């Protein structure tokens, strides 16, 4: 026993060293690090800073956030103050908060998957290498940063729930169910996980395994904690009657064969918000294991693996066919089917894929010596491959955090305008408005999950002629509108135009009268506007900096 514990500690220490090396660029490079832009630098990181600056962290549910869209964006749009991530960004510099968040999430992901496998799915000391290897691989997945533990915390939660199901729970399980909601989101993962647990409990009842009120209470308890933590979301869902931008979100638009293609894409490659990087090594391993199950008729012995194998397919099918146009009659009758994204049941896939990977490695290992080596190399190669997906590698061609937010450059723009920022409004062309927001400017444009529908329609008048010239951005804005940007027909959905660009905006048609009525005074354009005067715009000054990825053409409304 002592020898096994020492072996376990060595394996865990090795895994922690790997995690430390993986995370080290964030702490060494700080603002010079490269990190994800999409749904990260272009939104969430700026939102945290805006919220902290607003003084409304504890604000009323309808308290306005003045810096964005003339204060029509309410405090509710920024989530709960009882989320640890909000306080990390409120109390620490951006990259210190980001690095700590990454470290916390990956550590919980590692230990959560490890204890789940060790206690429930793959018990036994001889499976220690697979337990540790799979847990480490799971912790290295390039998860969506602001999702926190919404998906990567699921293995730990499942470990606790299975303890309750087996009537083997302790205070540790209650602690897990209490603390996870403080660093996870119910709409970004745990709604789907908890409803799956409810189905799990109900299945037990149907199979005559008893009511197991302890298991049921655990599900209700964690749901209740989430409702307390996410009280702003609950309030918005139950009591907000004003139409918002999500009321014009239409998901059911794909013809049948497009949905089929999306199924295969999701099954093979995954989704940007829950990337699992499973195509090259995990998928072959699971197919090989399934082959052995089929050939040797191991359905009963490996029923958990078979269940997870099938569930993985069903989750991708559900995701793809949620966008199938056949839903239209129901979405017209039940509007909540459009405003709430039920496709996110596929957020369960990281847990399902990596749990099935561990079981697949076990099945392969049992086929003989050479197959044991094959299983070992599957695990090693998956970990090495995930290492190559480190942000510092895959985002090397993107701006660094410092270059993206360009604090020095926008500080010069602020000094040049020389008016208190709250006295005027700006909007951007060719760059994300989050950059202006991060630097304290009050913006008419924004990227947010929901905001008043009336504002979306008002803002549309500014870009109406540009939308008419480009079907892609017109559909993008009208049928979603989360990005309330100054779209142009020429640039389309390009909003990261770097300073070395030779582009010019030609034949631009903005309704600057509406822009001015809304308080707009300046436009930050990443490229020159050739017909500025026809749009009642005057080039004020051009700003550039070695520390910035952008060149800003500052245009003033005449």
N, C-alpha and C positions, 0 to 999 in steps of 0.2 A: 504493500500500500504506500509506504514512504517513497519507494522508488518511482511509483506511478505518479505521485504528487510532484516529485521533482521534475519528472519528464513533462508533466502538464505545465508547470511553471516555466520551463525552458521554452516550450512551444508558445505559450502566451507572451513571454518576453520577446521572442523573435517577432511575433505578430505586431506587438506594440512598437518595436523598433522600425518595422516596415511602415507602419502608419505614421510614425514620427518623420521618417524620411519623406514620405509622400506629402505630408503637410508642411514640411520645412520651407518651401519657397514662399508661402504666405507670410511666415514670420520673419524670414531673412530679407525678402525683397519689399515687404510692406506695400506701399503705394506703387512701387515699380513692378508689382506682380501682374500677370495676365490672368484674368478670370472671366467667367461667362458674362456676356452682355445681355442676351435675350432673357427677358423676365428676371433680370438681376441688376446689372448696372443701369439698364434703361428704365428701371421702375423701382423695385423694392428698396434698394439701398438709398435712393433719393427720398422715397416715402418716409423711411424711418427718420431721416434727417429733418425733413419738413415737419413731421409730427413733433419731434423733440423741440424744434425751434418755435413751433406754434404756441407752446405752453398749454396745449389741450390734451395731454396724455390722459388725464383724468376727466376730460371735458364731458359735458352732457352728450347724450347719444346724438342729438341734432346740432351740436355746436359746430359752427362753420370753421373751416380751415382757410383763412383769408388768402393765403399765398397762391391758391389754385382755383381757377375758373371763377374768379370774383367772389370767393367764399361760398359758392353753391355746392361745393363738395363738403359733405358733412363728416364729422369725426368718425362715424360708423364705417366709412370707407377704408379706414386704416387699421381695422381690427382691434383686438382687445389689449388693454394695458396690463393684463395678467399673463401676457406671453413674455417669457424671459428674453426672447430675441429683441423685443422692443426696448428693453432696458439695457441690453448690451450696446445697442447703437446710441441710446440716449446718454450713456455714461462714458463710453469709450470712443476713441478715434475709429473711423470707419473700418480700416483694415485690421485693427486689433479686435474689434467686434466680429468681423468676418472670420478671421482665423480661429478665434475661440469657438465660434458657432460651428465651424467645420470640424474642429477637434472633438467637441462635445458630441456632435451627431454621429461621427464615425466611431467613437469609443462605445457609445450606447448600441450602435448597430452591430459592432463586433461581439460584444458580450451578450447582447440579446440573442443573436443567432447562435452563438456558442452554447448558451444554457438551454435554448430550445432543442437543439440537436442532441445535446448530452442527456437531457432529462426525458425527452419525449419521442423524438423522431429517429435518433440513431444512438441509443444508449449502449454503453460498453466501452471499456478502456481501450480495446484494440482498434476502435474507430477514432481515436484521438487525432491522428493526422488529418483525417477527413473533416472532423468537427472543426478544428482550428483553421484548416485551409479554406473551407467553405465560408466560415465566419469572416475570415480576413478578406476574401474575395468580395463578399457582400458589403463589407465596410468600405471597400475601395471603389464602389460603383459611383459614377459621376451624377449623384442625385441633384435635384433642383434645390439650390441653397436655401431659399426662403421657405421651402417645404419643411425644413427642419426634420423632425422625427415623424412627420406625417406618414411616410412609408417606411423609413428605416427603423422606426420604433415598433413596427408591427411584430417582428419576431419576439421581442421582449414582452409585449402585451399578450401574444398568443401563449407564451410560456406560462404567464400568470393565469390566463383563462383555463388552460389545460390542467393546471394545479387545482383550480376551483372545480373543474369538471370531475377530476379524479378524487375530489374531497381530501386533497392533500395540501390545502392552502395554509399560508402563514401570514404574519404581518407584512412580510416582504412583498407579497402579491398585492395587498392593499396599497402599499407604498408605491408600487409600480403604476397601478391604475389611477392613483391620485396625482402623481408627478408628471406622467406623460402628457396629459392635457395642457400642462404649462409650457410645453415645448413642441406642440404639434397643432395641426389644424383639423377640425372635424370635416370641413368641406374639401380639404385637399388630401383626404385619405381615410380618416377614422370613421366618418359616416358609413363608408362602404365596408370597412373592417367590422364595425360593431353590428351592422345589419347582417353581415355574413355570420358573425357569432350567434346572432339571434336565430338564423336559419339552422345553424349547427345544433343549437339547443333544441329547437323544434323537431329536428330530425331525430334526435335522441328520444324525444317523447313519442314520436310516431313509431319508432322501432322498439317501443316498450322498455326503454332503459330507465324509466322513472322520470319524474318531473325535475329532479335535481335543482331545487330552489336555490341552493348555494351558487350554482353556476349562473342561474338566471339573475340572482341578486347582483353578482359581479358585473354582468352586462349592464343592468339598470344603473348600478352605482357609477361606472365609468361614464355612461351617457349623461348622468346627472352632473358629474364634475365638469364635463365638456360644456353642458348648458350653462353652468355658472360662469365658467371662464369665458365662453363665447356669448355672453348675455347681449352684447351689441348686435350680433348676428341674429339671435333669437328675436330681439326687438324689431329689427328690420323686416324679418320674415313675417312676423305676426301683426305688426302695427303700422308699418310704413305703407301708405296708400298712393303716394305720388309716383307716377310712372317714371321709371329709370331706363338707362341705356340698354339694360339687358332685356327689356320688353320688346326690343326689335332684333333680338338674337334668334336666328332661325337655323336650327341644326339639321333638320331633315331635308337634305338637298341632293344626296347622291343617288344616281340610278343603281340598279342592282349590281351590275358587273363592276362598277366603280367601288361599291362597298366590298365586293369580293376581293378586288385588288388591294384595298385598304386593309382587309383582314390579313392577307399574306404579308404585307409590309409591316404591320404591327407585330405579327407573330414572329417574323424573322428578325426585325431590326429594333422593335420597341418604340417608345415614344419619348420625345425630348424632355418631358417632365419626370419621367421615371426610367431613365436609361439603365439598362441592365448589361449591355455589351455581352450578350449571350450567344451571338450567332456562330462564332468561329469554333468555340470549344464546348460550351455547355450544351448547345443543341445536338451536336453529334454524340456527346456522351449520353444524353437522355434517350436518343434514338437507339443507340447500341444497347443500353440497358433494357429498353422496351422490347427490343428484338429477343434478348435472353428470356425475358418474362414470357413472351409469346411462345417461343420455341420450347421452353421447359415447363410451360403451364404453371407459372408461379403467381397466378392471379391472387390467390388467397394470401400467400406469404408476403407479397409485395403490394397489397391493396392500397396502402397509403401512397406509394409511388405512382401507381396507376391512376388513382384519384387525382393527384396533382398534375400528372401528365395530361389528362383529359380536361381538367379545370383550366389549365394554361391555354388550351385551344379555345375553350368556351369564352374565356375572358377577352381574348382577341376578337372573337366573333361578335361578342356583345359590343365591344368598343366600335368596331367597324360598322355594324348594322344599326347602331344608334343614329348614324348619320344617313341611313337609308330613307329615301323619300316616301316609302310606304308608311312611315309614322305620321305623315301630314294630317290625316283625318283626326288622329288622337291629339296631336299637338294643338290643333285648332280648337278642340273641345276642352282640353286641359292645358292651360297656358303654362303652368308650372313645369311642364315637361320641356319647355324651351328655356325657361329662366334658370333651371337647375340642371347641371351637367351630369346626368346619370351615366354617361359613358365612362366616368372615372372609376367604375368598378375595376377597370384594368390597372388601377393603382395598386391592386393586390398582387400584381404579377411579380415584382421584385422578390417578395416573400415566397411566392409559389415557385418561381424559377430556381432560386438558390436552394430552397429546401429540397426540391426534386433533384437538383444537381448533386447534393450530398447523398441522397438515396441512390442515385444512379451510379455514383462512384463506388458505393458499397456493393451494389449488384455486380458491377464489372469486376471488382476486386475478388469476389467469390468464385470467379470462373477459372482461377488458376494463377500460377506465378506470373506468366507473361502479361496477363490481364491486370494483375495488381500493379505492375509497372506502368501499364497504359493509364490506369486510373490515377496514379500518382502524377504522371506527366500532364494529364488533363488539368488537374488542380494547379500544378506549378505554372503551366502556360497561361491559364486563365488569370492568375495573379499577376504574372509578368505583363500580359496584354493590358490588363486594367491599369497597370503602372504607366503605360504609354498614353493613357487617356488623362493623365494629370493636366490640370488647367494650364500649367506653364508650358506644356507641349502643344496641346491642341488649339490653344488660343494665341499662339505665338505671333500670328499675323494681325491680331486685333490690338487696339490701343491698350496700354497699361491703364491701371486705375487712375494714375496721376494724369496721363495723357487724355483719358476719356473725360474726366470731370474738369480738367483745365482750370483749376482754381485761380492761378496767377493771371491767365488770359482774361477770365471773366471778371476778375478784380479790377483789371485795367478798364474794361468796358463800364463797370459800375462807376469808377472814378471819372471817366470821361463824361458820362451822362450827368453825373453830379446832382442827381435828384434823389431823395429818399425812395428806396425801391418800392415801398407800398403806395407811392403816388402815381405810378404808371404801370401799364401791363405790356408784356412782350409775348411774342410767339416765334417759333423757329421753322426754318426750311432746311432740310437736308441734314439735320441733327435731331437727336431726341430732346424733347422739352425737359426731360429729367435732369439734363445737364444745367439748364438755367435754374430749375427748381433747387437743385443741390447747392447752387451758388447764391441762393437767396432772392432770385428774381421772381416777381409775381407773374404767372403765366396764364394766358387764355387757352393755351393748348395743354394737353395732358395725356397720360396713359393711366387709366384707372379701371377697376373692375366694374364699377357702376357709379353713375352720376345722373343728375336729372335729365330726363328725356327732352325736356323743353330746351335745355342748354345745347344738347346735341343738334337739335333742329336749328337753333339760332346760329350756332357756329357753322353749320352746313352752308348757310347763306354766303359766308365769306369765300368758300371754295366751290360753290355750286357750279360755276362754269368749268372749273378744272375737272370736277368729277364727271361732268357730262362728256368730257373728251376721253375718258379712260374708264372702261367697264370694270377692270380689275379693282381699282381703288374705290370706284363707286359702290360696287358690291361689298367690298371690304368694310367701308364706312357705314353703309346703309343697313347691312345685315349683321353687323357686330358693333363697331363704333367704339370699342375699348380704347383704341388709339384715336383720340380726338386731335388730329394733327393738321397742319397746313399742307394737305396733299396737293401735289401738282401732277398734271397729266404726263409731263415729260419725265419726272423722276420716279413716278409710281411709288412703290413701297421701298424706296431707298432713303434711309435716314441716318446714314453713317458715311457721309462724303468727306474724305480726309483732305487736308490742306494741299496735297499735291495734285488734286483733281484739276483737269483742264476744262471741265464742263462750264457752260453758261446756261442760265435759264432764259429761254426765248419764248415769246408769245404768252407770257404769264397773264392770267386774268383773275385777279382777286377783287372781291368787293370790299375795298378798304374803307368805304363809308360805314359798313356794318362793323368792321374791325375797330374803327375809331369810336363808334357808338358804344362798343363794349369796353372801352377804356384802353384799347391798344394804341401804343405810341411808337413802338420799335419792333422791327423784325430782324432776327439774327439769322442771316442766310449763310450757308456753307459755300455758296458759289455766287458769282455776280449775276445780277438780274439785268438783262440787256434793255428791257422796256420798262424800267423802273418808273419813269415819269408818267407813263400811261396808267400805272397803278397808283398814282399819287404818292410815290415813294421817292425819297432822296437819299443817295448814298452819303452817310455822315462820315464814316471812317472805316478803314480796314484794320483788323487786329490779327496779329500772328505771334506765335511764341514757340521756342524750341521745345518747351515742356507740354505743348498742346498738340493733339492730333488734328485740330481744326484750324482753319482760317475763317474768321468771322467777318462778314460784310454787314456792317451795322446800317440798317435803313430806317429812316425816320418818316413817319406819316406826315404828309404836307397838309 
